[in-house]
Amino acid sequence: MPLTHRKDLGLLALRLGAGGVLIAHGAQKLFGWFGGAGIEGTARGMEHMGFTPGRESAIAAGLGEAGGGALLALGLATPAAGAAAAGAMAGAAAVHAPAGFFAQGGGFEYPAFLGFVAACLGLSGPGCFSLDHLTRHRLDRPATVVMAFTLSAAAATVVLNRRAATLAAAAEASGPGPDADRQTA
């Protein structure tokens, strides 16, 4: 088997694996499948985590994960798929960041890795065993890569900045914590 086909098979396996995990992760949010909370439960969770409005945030996260994962698995519009999934995982990683890196302690290891893999697939392209290849890469051009990742990074930045402002306002409204006296002493 030629080396190029081995690389293409490796990209196919990686797309199917990462895409499948992302589809399942998004389906939990959108449909309540695989033990997920569905839209309403996810919306409440999103509000609690500082993502407002909760319902729209739940839909966006679910579509970024499930839709991005499905497109990655198919190898269709691979740059946009990878960028969308990576952007959704940036939000998840931000939620888990206060717990540190490792997933066993509730850290951001898992969403960061999923986002990293999705981004790498979006940047590398899907290989020849893909719908992008069958469509002569009409949705997988260099300009598409730049546009998809620029838009995803901008959207993630806006969402995460808005979340930070929401959390800061909530902390300010709840008043000073028990350590406030020690900080002024």
C-alpha positions as CSV (number, residue, x, y, z in Angstrom):
1,M,0.0,0.0,0.0
2,P,1.5,3.4,-1.0
3,L,2.5,5.7,1.9
4,T,-0.1,8.3,0.8
5,H,-2.9,5.8,1.2
6,R,-1.7,4.9,4.7
7,K,-1.9,8.5,5.6
8,D,-5.3,8.8,4.1
9,L,-6.5,5.7,6.0
10,G,-5.1,7.3,9.2
11,L,-7.0,10.5,8.5
12,L,-10.1,8.5,7.9
13,A,-9.8,6.6,11.2
14,L,-9.0,9.8,13.1
15,R,-12.0,11.6,11.4
16,L,-14.4,8.8,12.2
17,G,-13.2,8.4,15.8
18,A,-13.1,12.1,16.7
19,G,-16.2,12.8,14.7
20,G,-18.1,10.0,16.4
21,V,-17.2,11.2,19.9
22,L,-18.2,14.8,18.9
23,I,-21.5,13.6,17.5
24,A,-22.3,11.7,20.7
25,H,-21.2,14.7,22.8
26,G,-23.5,17.1,20.9
27,A,-26.4,14.6,20.8
28,Q,-26.4,14.6,24.6
29,K,-27.0,18.4,24.5
30,L,-29.4,18.5,21.5
31,F,-31.5,15.4,22.0
32,G,-30.8,14.0,25.5
33,W,-29.3,10.9,24.0
34,F,-26.5,8.9,25.7
35,G,-27.5,10.1,29.2
36,G,-27.5,13.8,28.2
37,A,-29.8,16.5,29.5
38,G,-31.3,17.5,26.2
39,I,-31.9,21.1,25.2
40,E,-33.8,22.2,28.3
41,G,-31.4,20.6,30.8
42,T,-28.4,21.8,28.9
43,A,-29.9,25.3,28.7
44,R,-30.2,25.4,32.5
45,G,-26.6,24.1,32.8
46,M,-25.4,26.7,30.3
47,E,-27.0,29.5,32.3
48,H,-25.5,28.2,35.5
49,M,-22.0,28.2,33.8
50,G,-22.5,31.8,32.7
51,F,-23.4,31.2,29.1
52,T,-26.4,33.4,28.3
53,P,-28.9,33.1,26.9
54,G,-28.9,29.4,27.9
55,R,-31.1,27.9,25.2
56,E,-29.2,29.5,22.4
57,S,-25.9,28.6,24.0
58,A,-27.0,25.0,24.3
59,I,-28.1,24.9,20.7
60,A,-24.9,26.5,19.5
61,A,-22.7,24.1,21.5
62,G,-24.7,21.1,20.5
63,L,-24.6,22.0,16.8
64,G,-20.9,22.8,17.0
65,E,-20.2,19.5,18.5
66,A,-22.7,17.2,16.7
67,G,-22.7,19.1,13.4
68,G,-18.9,19.6,13.4
69,G,-18.4,16.0,14.3
70,A,-20.7,14.7,11.6
71,L,-19.0,16.8,8.9
72,L,-15.5,15.7,10.2
73,A,-16.5,12.1,10.0
74,L,-17.8,12.5,6.5
75,G,-14.8,14.6,5.5
76,L,-17.1,17.4,4.2
77,A,-16.4,21.1,4.6
78,T,-13.5,19.9,6.8
79,P,-12.0,23.3,7.6
80,A,-15.4,24.6,8.8
81,A,-16.2,21.4,10.6
82,G,-12.9,21.4,12.4
83,A,-13.1,25.1,13.3
84,A,-16.7,24.7,14.6
85,A,-15.9,21.8,16.8
86,A,-12.7,23.4,18.1
87,G,-14.7,26.6,18.9
88,A,-17.3,24.6,20.8
89,M,-14.6,22.7,22.7
90,A,-13.0,26.0,23.6
91,G,-16.1,26.9,25.6
92,A,-16.1,23.5,27.3
93,A,-12.4,23.8,28.1
94,A,-13.0,27.2,29.7
95,V,-15.6,25.8,32.0
96,H,-13.2,23.0,33.1
97,A,-10.1,25.2,33.4
98,P,-10.5,26.2,37.0
99,A,-10.2,22.5,38.0
100,G,-6.7,22.2,36.4
101,F,-5.6,20.1,33.4
102,F,-6.4,16.5,34.1
103,A,-9.8,15.1,33.4
104,Q,-9.8,12.9,36.5
105,G,-10.0,16.0,38.6
106,G,-12.6,17.7,36.4
107,G,-10.0,19.6,34.4
108,F,-10.0,20.6,30.8
109,E,-7.9,17.8,29.3
110,Y,-10.7,16.1,27.5
111,P,-12.4,19.0,25.8
112,A,-9.0,20.6,25.0
113,F,-7.9,17.3,23.3
114,L,-11.1,17.0,21.3
115,G,-10.8,20.6,20.2
116,F,-7.2,20.2,19.3
117,V,-7.9,17.1,17.2
118,A,-10.8,18.8,15.4
119,A,-8.6,21.8,14.7
120,C,-5.8,19.7,13.4
121,L,-8.2,17.8,11.0
122,G,-9.6,21.1,9.8
123,L,-6.1,22.4,9.1
124,S,-4.7,19.2,7.6
125,G,-7.6,18.3,5.4
126,P,-9.6,15.1,5.2
127,G,-7.5,12.9,2.9
128,C,-8.7,11.2,-0.2
129,F,-11.3,9.0,1.6
130,S,-13.7,11.8,2.0
131,L,-16.6,13.7,0.5
132,D,-14.4,16.8,0.2
133,H,-12.2,14.7,-2.1
134,L,-15.2,13.5,-4.1
135,T,-16.4,17.1,-4.6
136,R,-12.9,18.2,-5.7
137,H,-12.4,20.1,-2.5
138,R,-14.9,22.8,-3.3
139,L,-15.5,23.3,0.5
140,D,-11.9,22.6,1.4
141,R,-9.8,25.5,0.0
142,P,-7.1,27.6,1.6
143,A,-9.4,30.6,1.8
144,T,-12.0,28.4,3.5
145,V,-9.5,27.4,6.2
146,V,-8.6,31.0,7.0
147,M,-12.2,32.2,7.0
148,A,-13.5,29.2,9.1
149,F,-10.8,29.5,11.8
150,T,-10.9,33.3,11.9
151,L,-14.7,33.2,12.4
152,S,-14.6,30.4,14.9
153,A,-11.8,32.2,16.9
154,A,-13.8,35.5,16.9
155,A,-17.0,33.8,17.9
156,A,-15.3,31.8,20.7
157,T,-13.6,35.0,22.0
158,V,-16.9,36.9,22.0
159,V,-18.7,34.1,23.8
160,L,-16.0,33.6,26.4
161,N,-15.6,37.3,27.1
162,R,-19.4,37.6,27.5
163,R,-19.3,34.6,29.9
164,A,-16.5,36.2,31.9
165,A,-18.5,39.4,32.2
166,T,-21.6,37.4,33.3
167,L,-19.7,35.5,35.9
168,A,-18.0,38.7,37.2
169,A,-21.3,40.5,37.4
170,A,-22.8,37.6,39.4
171,A,-19.8,37.5,41.7
172,E,-20.1,41.3,42.3
173,A,-23.8,41.0,43.0
174,S,-23.3,38.3,45.6
175,G,-21.0,40.6,47.5
176,P,-17.5,40.0,49.0
177,G,-16.5,36.5,50.0
178,P,-15.4,35.4,53.4
179,D,-11.8,36.3,52.7
180,A,-12.6,40.0,52.1
181,D,-11.4,41.1,55.6
182,R,-8.0,39.4,55.1
183,Q,-7.4,41.2,51.8
184,T,-7.9,44.6,53.3
185,A,-5.9,44.0,56.5
